[in-house]
């Protein structure tokens, strides 16, 4: 497959038709308004998008590298879903994102191992687009590593944070239009050791400094400040939960090593036991240290309490955490069997949140309950992003690796979306509702 381009789409959801045949209204519908694309971005995978915090005409898009395409797979390793799909496809000798999820709680672990022969993504690009010009960005610049996430500051809208595949966090001044960052993390200042899958500015209150929060598959959730240069503190190191059914003794490395040694030498059972022990972190001191942490994929802070946040992991767990406690989870939610690519608190009900995963499902959760309230699935495709509608408490949108844009209203149906748009030639990687109108911009990868 060859990459033709990767434009950003905007679709319009008729505000009078959000509910399917409710109050004698016609069915919901989607309309393509325009596409952001030009020669500067053709062939580059879009990996992040962010609306400007005050100027609703501006949107920033982050791009990966065209060299980050795995040969023959059509997947770009600069998005977490693509990395997972590439490794899964390599392990199975085919299958890709349409193949069924495997395993159970450990399904996400293998997906983010480094595949043999995988290319390391080179430089990326950031483009700032305007709704007034769909054919050329008002400003763009190159980065030393593939871009994986972007976000505008709430207090200082001209400041743009960029997360990169090599673990770097960089801060740019959009007004100055200088292609070099104002500041960037380094190995000496605490740079992530794995790709940064999400960055987000958190404005806690006027009396405290705005925080830049990041998460990475190195297992760290970090908070950065820019008042005295780019300084960081680790909010939490994500620990892997014990596998279901594991004994209490099995959670300790010594007990696990003894259990493996008890298997007769030379038997196939011993090899299987070794693999199982390694995945659960009980195959000796060294393996226990390696597998004790789990990778971070997503997070979201509560609007009701700025200290509380959710962290989605590559092994399918969601953890409720607090900035006041860096050593333990407040609660954990289990149900997904694939990486949790996105999650978000409900803007109307602070006790509800939603998540999507590589296990093909979207799940609705309630704070304080370990199991999901509802589960949604319309296809056998990885769900790469999910977002609540900002004007309706029961409506949310989602995009899939198979090119489907779906709008759900669980007050109408929990079995199928109220409206969907499908494009078999297009892998949709993210979406976000506009702040002033019901417009959904999406990242789209077009290939043939």
DALIN-V150628 format. One record per pair of residues at least 12 apart in sequence whose C-alpha atoms are under 10 Angstrom apart, sorted by the first residue. I is the first residue (numbers start at 1). J is the second residue. Records with the same first field share a line. If there is no record, write none. Layout:
I: J, J
//
This chain:
1: 71, 72, 73, 74, 75, 447, 448
2: 43, 69, 72, 74, 446, 447, 448
3: 42, 43, 44, 45, 66, 69, 74, 445, 446, 447, 448
4: 42, 43, 44, 445, 446, 447, 448
5: 37, 38, 39, 41, 42, 43, 44, 45, 46, 444, 445, 446, 447
6: 35, 36, 37, 38, 41, 42, 43, 44, 45, 46, 63, 426, 427, 428, 443, 444, 445, 446, 447
7: 34, 35, 36, 37, 38, 41, 42, 43, 44, 45, 46, 134, 442, 443, 444, 445, 446
8: 34, 35, 36, 37, 46, 49, 61, 129, 134, 428, 430, 431, 441, 442, 443, 444, 445
9: 32, 33, 34, 35, 36, 37, 428, 431, 439, 440, 441, 442, 443, 444
10: 30, 31, 32, 33, 34, 35, 36, 431, 432, 433, 434, 438, 439, 440, 441, 442, 443
11: 29, 30, 31, 32, 33, 34, 35, 405, 421, 433, 438, 439, 440, 441, 442
12: 29, 30, 31, 32, 33, 34, 433, 437, 438, 439, 440, 441
13: 28, 29, 30, 31, 32, 407, 419, 437, 438, 439, 440
14: 27, 28, 29, 30, 31, 437, 438, 439
15: 28, 29, 391, 437, 438, 439
16: 28
17: 29, 30, 418
18: 392, 395, 407, 408, 409, 418, 419, 438
19: 392, 394, 395, 408, 409, 410, 411, 412, 418, 419
20: 408, 409, 411, 412, 413, 417, 418, 419
21: 412, 418
22: 412
27: 418, 419
28: 407, 418, 419, 420
29: 407, 418, 419, 420, 421
30: 405, 406, 407, 419, 420, 421, 439, 440
31: 421, 439
32: 439, 440, 441
33: 439, 440, 441
34: 131, 134, 135, 441
35: 131, 133, 134, 135, 441, 442, 444
36: 61, 129, 130, 131, 133, 134, 135, 136, 137, 441, 443
37: 129, 134, 135, 136, 137
38: 134, 135, 136, 137
39: 135, 136
40: 125, 127, 136, 137, 140, 141
41: 61, 62, 63, 64, 66, 125, 126, 127, 136, 137, 140
42: 66, 445, 446
43: 63, 64, 65, 66, 67, 445, 446, 447
44: 62, 63, 64, 65, 66, 67, 68, 69, 76, 124, 125, 146, 445
45: 62, 63, 64, 65, 66, 68, 69, 75, 76, 77, 78, 79, 124, 125, 146, 147, 148, 429, 443, 444, 445, 446
46: 61, 62, 63, 64, 65, 76, 78, 79, 124, 125, 126, 147, 148, 149, 428, 429, 430, 442, 443, 444, 445
47: 61, 62, 63, 64, 65, 76, 78, 79, 80, 124, 126, 146, 147, 148, 149, 150, 164, 197, 429, 430, 443, 444
48: 60, 61, 62, 63, 64, 79, 126, 147, 148, 149, 150, 151, 162, 163, 197, 198, 199, 429, 430, 431, 442, 443
49: 61, 62, 63, 126, 127, 128, 148, 149, 150, 151, 152, 430, 431, 432, 441, 442, 443
50: 62, 128, 149, 150, 151, 152, 160, 200, 431, 432, 434, 441
51: 128, 129, 150, 151, 152, 432, 433, 434, 435, 441
52: 128, 151, 152, 153, 154, 157, 158, 159, 160, 435
53: 151, 152, 153, 154, 155, 156, 157, 158, 435
54: 152, 153, 154, 155, 156, 157, 158, 435
55: 130, 157
56: 130, 131, 434, 435, 436, 437
57: 129, 130, 131, 132, 133, 434
58: 128, 129, 130, 131, 132, 137, 138
59: 127, 128, 129, 130, 131, 137, 151, 152, 434, 441
60: 126, 127, 128, 129, 130, 137, 139, 140, 150, 151, 152, 160, 174
61: 125, 126, 127, 128, 129, 137, 140, 147, 148, 149, 150, 151, 443
62: 124, 125, 126, 127, 128, 140, 142, 143, 146, 147, 148, 149, 150, 151, 162, 163, 164, 443
63: 78, 79, 123, 124, 125, 126, 127, 142, 143, 145, 146, 147, 148, 149, 150, 164
64: 76, 77, 78, 79, 121, 122, 123, 124, 125, 126, 143, 145, 146, 147, 148, 149, 164, 165
65: 77, 78, 120, 121, 122, 123, 124, 125, 143, 145, 146, 147
66: 78, 121, 122, 123, 124, 146
67: 119, 120, 121, 122, 123, 124, 146
68: 83, 118, 119, 120, 121, 122, 123, 124, 146
69: 82, 83, 86, 118, 119, 120, 121
70: 82, 83, 86, 87, 117, 118, 119, 120, 121
71: 86, 117, 118, 119
72: 86
73: 85, 86, 87, 89, 90, 94, 96
74: 86, 96, 445, 447, 448
75: 87, 89, 96, 97, 427, 445
76: 119, 121, 445
77: 118, 119, 120, 121, 146, 148, 165
78: 120, 121, 122, 124, 145, 146, 147, 148, 149, 164, 165, 166, 195, 196, 197
79: 146, 147, 148, 149, 165, 195, 196, 197, 341, 384, 429
80: 111, 112, 148, 195, 196, 197, 217, 297, 314, 339, 340, 341, 358, 384, 429
81: 97, 111, 112, 339, 340, 341, 357, 358, 382, 383, 384, 400, 401, 429
82: 96, 97, 111, 384, 401, 429
83: 111, 112, 113, 114, 115, 118
84: 96, 97, 108, 109, 110, 111, 112, 113, 114, 115, 314, 338, 339, 358
85: 97, 98, 99, 111, 112, 358, 382, 401
86: 111, 112, 115, 118
87: 110, 111, 112, 113, 114, 115, 116, 118
88: 101, 102, 107, 108, 110, 111, 112, 113, 115
89: 111
90: 115, 116
91: 110, 111, 115
96: 381, 401
97: 358, 359, 360, 380, 381, 382, 400, 401, 402
98: 360, 379, 380, 381, 382, 401, 402
99: 359, 380, 381, 382
100: 358, 359, 360, 380, 381, 382
101: 337, 338, 358, 359, 360, 380, 381, 382
102: 337, 338, 359
103: 337, 338
104: 243, 244, 315, 316, 335, 336, 337, 338, 359
105: 241, 242, 243, 244, 279, 280, 314, 315, 316, 317, 334, 335, 336, 337, 338, 339
106: 240, 243, 276, 279, 280, 314, 315, 316, 337, 338, 339
107: 314, 315, 316, 336, 337, 338, 339, 358, 359
108: 294, 295, 313, 314, 315, 316, 317, 336, 337, 338, 339, 340, 357, 358, 359
109: 279, 291, 294, 295, 313, 314, 315, 316, 338, 339
110: 279, 314, 315
111: 314, 315, 338, 339, 358
112: 217, 295, 314, 315, 339
120: 145, 146, 165, 166
121: 144, 145, 146, 147, 164, 165, 166
122: 143, 144, 145, 146, 147, 165, 166
123: 142, 143, 144, 145, 146, 147, 164, 165, 166
124: 141, 142, 143, 144, 145, 146, 147, 148, 164, 165
125: 140, 141, 142, 143, 144, 145, 146, 147
126: 139, 140, 141, 142, 143, 146, 147, 149, 150, 162, 179
127: 139, 140, 141, 142
128: 140, 141, 174
138: 177
139: 174, 175, 177, 178, 179
140: 174, 177, 178, 179
141: 177, 178, 179, 180
142: 179, 180
143: 162, 164, 170, 179, 180, 181
144: 164, 165, 166, 168
145: 163, 164, 165, 166, 167, 168, 195
146: 163, 164, 165, 166, 167, 168, 195
147: 162, 163, 164, 165, 166, 167, 168, 169, 195, 196, 197
148: 162, 163, 164, 165, 166, 167, 195, 196, 197, 198, 199
149: 161, 162, 163, 164, 165, 169, 195, 196, 197, 198, 199, 200, 214
150: 162, 163, 164, 169, 170, 171, 197, 198, 199, 200, 201
151: 163, 171, 198, 199, 200, 201, 212
152: 171, 172, 174, 199, 200, 201
153: 171, 200, 201, 202, 203, 210, 211, 212
154: 200, 201, 202, 203, 210
155: 201, 202, 203, 206, 209, 210
156: 173, 210
157: 173, 174, 175
158: 172, 173, 174, 175, 176, 177
159: 171, 172, 173, 174, 175, 176, 182
160: 172, 173, 174, 181, 182, 201
161: 173, 181, 183, 184, 199, 200, 201, 212, 213
162: 181, 184, 196, 198, 199, 200, 214
163: 184, 192, 195, 196, 197, 198, 199, 200, 214, 215, 216
164: 192, 194, 195, 196, 197, 198, 199
165: 192, 193, 194, 195, 196, 197, 216
166: 191, 192, 193, 194, 195, 196
167: 185, 186, 187, 190, 191, 192, 193, 194, 195, 196, 197, 214, 215, 216, 217, 218
168: 184, 185, 186, 187, 190, 191, 192, 193, 194, 195, 196
169: 181, 183, 184, 185, 186, 190, 191, 192, 195, 196, 199, 212, 213, 214, 224, 230
170: 182, 183, 184, 185, 186, 230
171: 183, 184, 185, 212, 226, 230
172: 184
182: 226, 229, 230
183: 226, 229, 230
184: 226, 229, 230, 231
185: 224, 229, 230, 231, 232
186: 230
189: 229, 230, 231, 232
190: 222, 224, 230, 231, 232, 233, 234
191: 222, 232
192: 214, 215, 216, 217, 218, 219, 220, 221, 222
193: 216, 217, 218, 219, 220
194: 215, 216, 217, 218, 219, 220, 295
195: 215, 216, 217, 218, 295, 296, 297
196: 214, 215, 216, 217, 218, 220, 221, 296, 297, 298
197: 214, 215, 216, 217, 295, 296, 297, 298, 299, 341
198: 213, 214, 215, 216, 221, 296, 297, 298, 299, 300, 341, 342
199: 212, 213, 214, 215, 216, 221, 222, 223, 298, 299
200: 212, 213, 214, 215, 223, 299, 300, 301
201: 213, 214, 223, 224, 225
202: 223, 300, 301, 306
203: 306
204: 301, 303, 305, 306, 307
205: 306
209: 225, 226, 227
210: 223, 224, 225, 226, 227
211: 223, 224, 225, 226, 232
212: 224, 225, 226, 230, 232
213: 225, 232, 233, 234, 235, 299, 300, 301
214: 234, 235, 296, 297, 298, 299
215: 235, 236, 237, 238, 295, 296, 297, 298, 299, 311, 312, 313
216: 294, 295, 296, 297, 298, 313
217: 238, 293, 294, 295, 296, 297, 298, 313, 314
218: 237, 238, 293, 294, 295, 296, 297
219: 236, 237, 238, 239, 240, 292, 293, 294, 295, 296, 297, 313, 314
220: 233, 234, 235, 236, 237, 238, 239, 293, 294, 295, 296
221: 233, 234, 235, 236, 237, 238, 295, 296, 297, 298, 299, 311, 326
222: 234, 235, 236, 237
223: 235, 236, 323
234: 323, 326
235: 321, 322, 323, 324, 325, 326, 327
236: 311, 321, 322, 323, 324, 325, 326, 327, 328, 329
237: 293, 294, 295, 296, 326, 327, 328
238: 292, 293, 294, 295, 296, 311, 312, 313, 319, 321, 326, 327, 328, 329
239: 291, 292, 293, 294, 295, 296, 313, 319, 327, 328, 329
240: 280, 281, 291, 292, 293, 294, 295, 313, 314, 315, 317
241: 280, 281, 292, 293, 294, 315, 317, 332
242: 279, 280, 281, 282, 292
243: 279, 280, 281
244: 280
246: 280
249: 282
250: 277, 280, 281, 282, 283
251: 277, 280, 281, 282, 288
252: 281, 282, 283, 284, 285, 288
253: 277, 278, 280, 281, 282, 283, 284, 285, 286, 287, 288, 289
254: 282, 283, 284, 285, 288
255: 282, 283, 284
256: 273, 274, 277, 278, 280, 281, 282, 283, 284, 285, 288
257: 274, 277, 278, 282, 283, 284, 285, 288
258: 282, 283, 284
259: 273, 274, 277, 282, 283
260: 272, 273, 274, 275, 276, 277, 282, 283, 284
261: 273, 274, 283
278: 290, 291
279: 291, 292
280: 292
281: 293
294: 312, 313, 314, 315, 316, 317
295: 312, 313, 314, 315, 339
296: 311, 312, 313, 314, 315, 317, 318, 339, 340, 341
297: 311, 312, 313, 314, 315, 316, 339, 340, 341, 342, 343
298: 310, 311, 312, 313, 314, 318, 339, 340, 341, 342, 343, 344, 355
299: 311, 312, 313, 318, 319, 320, 321, 340, 341, 342, 343, 344, 345
300: 312, 320, 342, 343, 344, 345, 353
301: 320, 321, 322, 344, 345
302: 344, 345, 346, 347, 350, 351, 353
303: 345, 346, 347, 348, 349, 350
304: 345, 347, 349, 350, 351
305: 322, 350
306: 322, 323
307: 321, 322, 323, 324, 325
308: 320, 321, 322, 323, 324, 325, 330
309: 321, 322, 323, 330, 344, 345
310: 322, 329, 330, 331, 332, 333, 343, 344, 345, 353
311: 329, 332, 340, 342, 343, 344
312: 333, 339, 340, 341, 342, 343, 355, 356, 357
313: 336, 338, 339, 340, 341, 342, 357
314: 336, 337, 338, 339, 340, 341, 357, 358
315: 334, 336, 337, 338, 339, 340
316: 333, 334, 335, 336, 337, 338, 339, 340, 341, 356, 357, 358, 359
317: 332, 333, 334, 335, 336, 337, 338, 339, 340
318: 331, 332, 333, 334, 335, 336, 339, 340, 343, 355, 370
319: 331, 332, 333, 334, 370
320: 332, 333, 367, 368
330: 368
331: 367, 368, 369, 370
332: 367, 368, 369, 370, 371
333: 365, 366, 367, 368, 369, 370, 371, 372
334: 369, 370, 371, 372
335: 359, 361, 363, 370, 371, 372, 375
336: 355, 356, 357, 358, 359, 360, 361, 362, 363, 372, 375
337: 357, 358, 359, 360, 361
338: 356, 357, 358, 359, 360, 361, 382
339: 356, 357, 358, 359, 382, 384
340: 355, 356, 357, 358, 359, 361, 362, 383, 384, 385
341: 355, 356, 357, 358, 382, 383, 384, 385, 386, 430
342: 354, 355, 356, 357, 362, 383, 384, 385, 386, 387, 398, 430
343: 355, 356, 357, 362, 363, 364, 385, 386, 387, 388
344: 356, 364, 385, 386, 387, 388
345: 364, 365, 366, 367, 387, 388
346: 364, 365, 387, 388, 389, 390, 392, 393, 394, 395, 396
347: 388, 389, 390, 391, 392, 393
348: 388, 390, 391, 392, 393, 394
349: 366, 393, 394
350: 366, 367
351: 365, 366, 367, 368
352: 364, 365, 366, 367, 368, 373
353: 365, 366, 367, 372, 388
354: 366, 372, 373, 374, 375, 386, 387, 388, 396
355: 372, 375, 383, 384, 385, 386, 387, 398
356: 375, 376, 382, 383, 384, 385, 386, 387, 398, 399, 400
357: 381, 382, 383, 384, 385, 386, 400
358: 380, 381, 382, 383, 384, 385, 400, 401
359: 377, 380, 381, 382, 383
360: 376, 377, 378, 379, 380, 381, 382, 383, 384, 400, 401
361: 375, 376, 377, 378, 379, 380, 381, 382, 383, 384
362: 374, 375, 376, 377, 378, 382, 383, 384, 385, 386, 398
363: 375, 376, 377, 386
364: 376, 410
374: 410, 414
375: 414, 415
376: 408, 410, 413, 414, 415, 416, 417
377: 414, 415, 416, 417
378: 404, 406, 414, 415, 416, 417
379: 400, 402, 404, 416
380: 400, 401, 402
381: 399, 400, 401, 402, 403, 404
382: 399, 400, 401, 402, 403, 429
383: 398, 399, 400, 401, 402, 403, 404, 405, 428, 429, 430
384: 398, 399, 400, 401, 402, 427, 428, 429, 430, 431
385: 397, 398, 399, 400, 401, 405, 428, 429, 430, 431, 432, 442
386: 398, 399, 400, 406, 407, 430, 431, 432
387: 399, 407, 430, 431, 432, 433, 440
388: 407, 408, 432, 433
389: 407, 408, 409, 432, 433, 434, 435, 438, 440
390: 432, 433, 434, 435, 436, 437, 438
391: 433, 435, 436, 437, 438
392: 409
393: 409, 410, 411
394: 408, 409, 410, 411, 412
395: 407, 408, 409, 410, 411, 412, 417, 418
396: 408, 409, 410, 417, 433
397: 409, 417, 419, 420, 430, 431, 432, 433, 440
398: 417, 420, 428, 429, 430, 431, 432, 442
399: 420, 421, 422, 427, 428, 429, 430, 431, 442, 443, 444
400: 422, 426, 427, 428, 429, 430
401: 424, 426, 427, 428, 429, 430, 444, 445
402: 422, 423, 424, 425, 426, 427, 428, 429
403: 421, 422, 423, 424, 425, 426, 427, 428, 429, 444, 445, 446
404: 420, 421, 422, 423, 424, 426, 427, 428, 429
405: 417, 419, 420, 421, 422, 423, 427, 428, 429, 430, 431, 440, 442
406: 418, 419, 420, 421, 422
407: 419, 420, 421
408: 420
423: 444, 446
424: 446, 447
425: 444, 445, 446, 447, 448
426: 443, 444, 445, 446, 447, 448
427: 443, 444, 445, 446, 447
428: 442, 443, 444, 445, 446
429: 442, 443, 444, 445
430: 442, 443, 444
431: 443, 444
//
